[in-house]
Amino acid sequence: MPLIKNGAEIDDIWAYVDGEAELSEGGCFTVPLARFIAEASTLSERNTQVGVRLSPDDDAALLEPYLQQIQLIEIAFPKYTDGRGFSQAQLLRRRFGYEGELRAVGHVLRDQLFYMNRSGIDAYETSRAALSEVIDALKEYSEVYQPAAGGQVPVFRKRHGN
């Protein structure tokens, strides 16, 4: 699947290792949250970059003590009607101050990209939208009304200088 970040399609150097599969000696990989928590001490000793994949029912708060050692957090969107990933992204960015890459994976639709970005997601793994569609979606609205993790200044703050 194409990976889109910073307005360009980039190579994905990360591999997702599901369940109890053996981890390779090199390369960058992500593991499910439960595995990351269970193996946190051994994973931090490895000479590789480590990431975590959150499923919709995972508690993002469990990652708070580890955020400094995690380079990538993938947020799974298994179907378009499941919006829990938006909340996970907001929590990671706004409450816990995570500054690494937040990547949307799974059922990533063009119509949700603007809102994913507002939630703090900055990379999109999607086969459902071409690069030009992603760029258009992220520029779809020039102004916003609510504060969010995406960084845009809301209209009311622009008007009142707050």
Buried (B, 14 or more C-beta within 10 A) or exposed (E): EBBBBEEEEEEBEBEBBEEEEEBEEEEBBBBBBEBBBEBBEEBEEEEEBBBBBBBBEBEBEBBBEBBEEBBBBBBBBEEEEBEBBBEBBBBBBBEBEBEBBBBBBBBBBBEBBBBBBBBBBBBBBBEBBBBEBBBBBBEEEEEBEEBBBBEBEBEEEEEEEE
